[in-house]
Amino acid sequence: MQGFTDDHEQFRGSLRTFVEREITPNAVAWEHEGQVPRALFQKLGELGFLGVRLSPDYGGAGLDFWYTSVLVQELMQCGSVGVTVAIMTHAEFATKIIELAGSKELMDIFLKPAIVGEMIGALGVTEPGAGSDVASLRTRAVRDGDDYVINGAKTFITNGTISDFITTAVRTGGPGHSGISLIVVPADTPGLTRRRLKKIGTHSSDTAELFFDDCRVSARNLLGQENGGFKPIMQGFGGERLVLSLIACAQMRLMWNAARQHGHDRKAFGQSLLDFQVWRHRLADALTSIHAAEALMYQGIDLYVRGEPCNAEISMSKLFCTETAISVARECAQIHGGMSHMEECQMARLYRDSLAFTIGAGTSEVLREIIAGASGLTPERQRR
Ligand SMILES: Cc1cc2nc3c(=O)[nH]c(=O)nc-3n(C[C@H](O)[C@H](O)[C@H](O)COP(=O)(O)OP(=O)(O)OC[C@H]3O[C@@H](n4cnc5c(N)ncnc54)[C@H](O)[C@@H]3O)c2cc1C
């Protein structure tokens, strides 16, 4: 496995300085505001952090996914999962898919400004009636002259209200996955309305419902072929699931370090909590789980970077890292006692934020189905 080289570590150093100076001091305020400011995207864009693995033809750095891994790990050092989610939704989920399928014209209109942080992107796939079952989505785009007219709704869309464009999955054909297209919808399109949702966690990332009411969008905003949208959506899941694995592992490290510190500092019955063997063992178990999760994740990243088939391995990585994060969060919260329930405590915020990641970009159940399918466990009649 290649892993991180000196060049990756140099990149890490420059990011660390930026995060310490520009993000960490503001992260709690952004949690309360429910979003990250546009200026953050602009600063990240100026420094080249938003197009890390996007093509240099459009202003990206054209680097491998190990650099994206460094980006996620260092963003997470600010202690706010929502900040990382907002930035990575833009820098990976909404834009990589445009690069995968878009025309040169769309790169100029959306990808280039996104890479320099002048535009913010969102990815709109999930609908009120279609989440895991992407192929059943119903938001319809009907061709009318040089435009598509879009009607329908999306939900749980990260960057939903702060974005300038939404890479949107729509139905242009018949039922099932072969009738789905991707259209980039400018956020100022008449007929598009957005409503921010209140969440129980990841507060600094804005999540919204989107309503499309006769939204007229140029047919040139179609990504790739009409009815050819399902494949790039599935291709995009590889990077998305690794990003969520990285977030979960970085989050576990933050929580574990906080738990260790608290275990040293907090006294009960005349001794530190870590003087109780039970806490040494519980944190030893948690650390073992973190190492196992990281090993699985790095294996997935390595295969992905080398272009090997790795759908099952990436699914295992996301499944194990995000499920483990919840159990590690519970252990690390428990040692904090009452503080683990207080808004002012970073551990408390990380604890609740861990709940989102067994859902987004493929639920744990969907991932188990992928792993089962790749392992020959799924009966012939149920294979799709
Ligand atoms: C914080 C957050 C941010 C998000 N950001 C985005 C975004 O930016 N863009 C976007 O498009 N979406 C986004 N999502 C939506 C996310 O991708 C969906 O929530 C997810 O795909 C699940 O869909 P659903 O919520 O409709 O649940 P459902 O699909 O209705 O699933 C409900 C339950 O049924 C289970 N289930 C479904 N199918 C099966 C099956 N075949 N076998 C067994 N169990 C099954 C699921 O695992 C789950 O436990 C976000 C979600 C969250 C929580």
The ligand as a Tripos MOL2 file, in Angstrom:
@<TRIPOS>MOLECULE
LIG
   53    58     1     0     0
SMALL
NO_CHARGES

@<TRIPOS>ATOM
      1 C1        -27.3260   14.6650    7.3680 C.3       1 LIG1
      2 C2        -27.7580   14.1240    6.0290 C.ar      1 LIG1
      3 C3        -27.2800   14.7180    4.8690 C.ar      1 LIG1
      4 C4        -27.6950   14.2290    3.6340 C.ar      1 LIG1
      5 N1        -27.2460   14.8610    2.4870 N.ar      1 LIG1
      6 C5        -27.7170   14.4650    1.2850 C.ar      1 LIG1
      7 C6        -27.3400   15.1630    0.0940 C.ar      1 LIG1
      8 O1        -26.5360   16.0970    0.1210 O.2       1 LIG1
      9 N2        -27.8900   14.7720   -1.0860 N.ar      1 LIG1
     10 C7        -28.7750   13.7360   -1.1690 C.ar      1 LIG1
     11 O2        -29.2250   13.4370   -2.2550 O.2       1 LIG1
     12 N3        -29.1570   13.0490   -0.0570 N.ar      1 LIG1
     13 C8        -28.6520   13.3990    1.1600 C.ar      1 LIG1
     14 N4        -29.0190   12.7280    2.2960 N.ar      1 LIG1
     15 C9        -30.0240   11.6830    2.1950 C.3       1 LIG1
     16 C10       -29.4740   10.2630    2.3670 C.3       1 LIG1
     17 O3        -28.6880    9.8950    1.2760 O.3       1 LIG1
     18 C11       -30.7110    9.3700    2.5610 C.3       1 LIG1
     19 O4        -31.2740    9.7070    3.8140 O.3       1 LIG1
     20 C12       -30.3670    7.8950    2.4960 C.3       1 LIG1
     21 O5        -30.0400    7.5090    1.1900 O.3       1 LIG1
     22 C13       -31.5290    7.0240    2.9960 C.3       1 LIG1
     23 O6        -32.6990    7.3480    2.3640 O.3       1 LIG1
     24 P1        -34.0430    7.6060    3.2370 P.3       1 LIG1
     25 O7        -33.7200    8.5950    4.3000 O.co2     1 LIG1
     26 O8        -35.1270    7.9390    2.3070 O.co2     1 LIG1
     27 O9        -34.3100    6.2470    3.9580 O.3       1 LIG1
     28 P2        -35.0240    4.9550    3.3080 P.3       1 LIG1
     29 O10       -34.4060    4.6360    2.0090 O.co2     1 LIG1
     30 O11       -36.4820    5.1530    3.3490 O.co2     1 LIG1
     31 O12       -34.6110    3.8440    4.3610 O.3       1 LIG1
     32 C14       -35.2660    3.7100    5.6250 C.3       1 LIG1
     33 C15       -34.6840    2.4710    6.2900 C.3       1 LIG1
     34 O13       -34.9640    1.3260    5.4830 O.3       1 LIG1
     35 C16       -33.7630    0.6420    5.2130 C.3       1 LIG1
     36 N5        -33.7930    0.0340    3.9020 N.ar      1 LIG1
     37 C17       -33.9830    0.6120    2.7000 C.ar      1 LIG1
     38 N6        -33.8350   -0.2720    1.7260 N.ar      1 LIG1
     39 C18       -33.5240   -1.4500    2.3080 C.ar      1 LIG1
     40 C19       -33.2160   -2.7550    1.8250 C.ar      1 LIG1
     41 N7        -33.1550   -3.0300    0.5150 N.pl3     1 LIG1
     42 N8        -32.9520   -3.7350    2.7210 N.ar      1 LIG1
     43 C20       -32.9920   -3.4720    4.0560 C.ar      1 LIG1
     44 N9        -33.2430   -2.2580    4.5670 N.ar      1 LIG1
     45 C21       -33.5050   -1.2560    3.6920 C.ar      1 LIG1
     46 C22       -32.6870    1.7070    5.2610 C.3       1 LIG1
     47 O14       -31.4110    1.1160    5.4590 O.3       1 LIG1
     48 C23       -33.1510    2.5370    6.4280 C.3       1 LIG1
     49 O15       -32.7520    1.9370    7.6290 O.3       1 LIG1
     50 C24       -28.5910   13.1490    3.5540 C.ar      1 LIG1
     51 C25       -29.0420   12.5430    4.7280 C.ar      1 LIG1
     52 C26       -28.6240   13.0030    5.9570 C.ar      1 LIG1
     53 C27       -29.1280   12.3450    7.2050 C.3       1 LIG1
@<TRIPOS>BOND
     1     1     2 1
     2     2     3 ar
     3     2    52 ar
     4     3     4 ar
     5     4     5 ar
     6     4    50 ar
     7     5     6 ar
     8     6     7 ar
     9     6    13 1
    10     7     8 2
    11     7     9 ar
    12     9    10 ar
    13    10    11 2
    14    10    12 ar
    15    12    13 ar
    16    13    14 ar
    17    14    15 1
    18    14    50 ar
    19    15    16 1
    20    16    17 1
    21    16    18 1
    22    18    19 1
    23    18    20 1
    24    20    21 1
    25    20    22 1
    26    22    23 1
    27    23    24 1
    28    24    25 2
    29    24    26 1
    30    24    27 1
    31    27    28 1
    32    28    29 2
    33    28    30 1
    34    28    31 1
    35    31    32 1
    36    32    33 1
    37    33    34 1
    38    33    48 1
    39    34    35 1
    40    35    36 1
    41    35    46 1
    42    36    37 ar
    43    36    45 ar
    44    37    38 ar
    45    38    39 ar
    46    39    40 ar
    47    39    45 ar
    48    40    41 1
    49    40    42 ar
    50    42    43 ar
    51    43    44 ar
    52    44    45 ar
    53    46    47 1
    54    46    48 1
    55    48    49 1
    56    50    51 ar
    57    51    52 ar
    58    52    53 1
@<TRIPOS>SUBSTRUCTURE
     1 LIG1         1 GROUP 0 **** ****
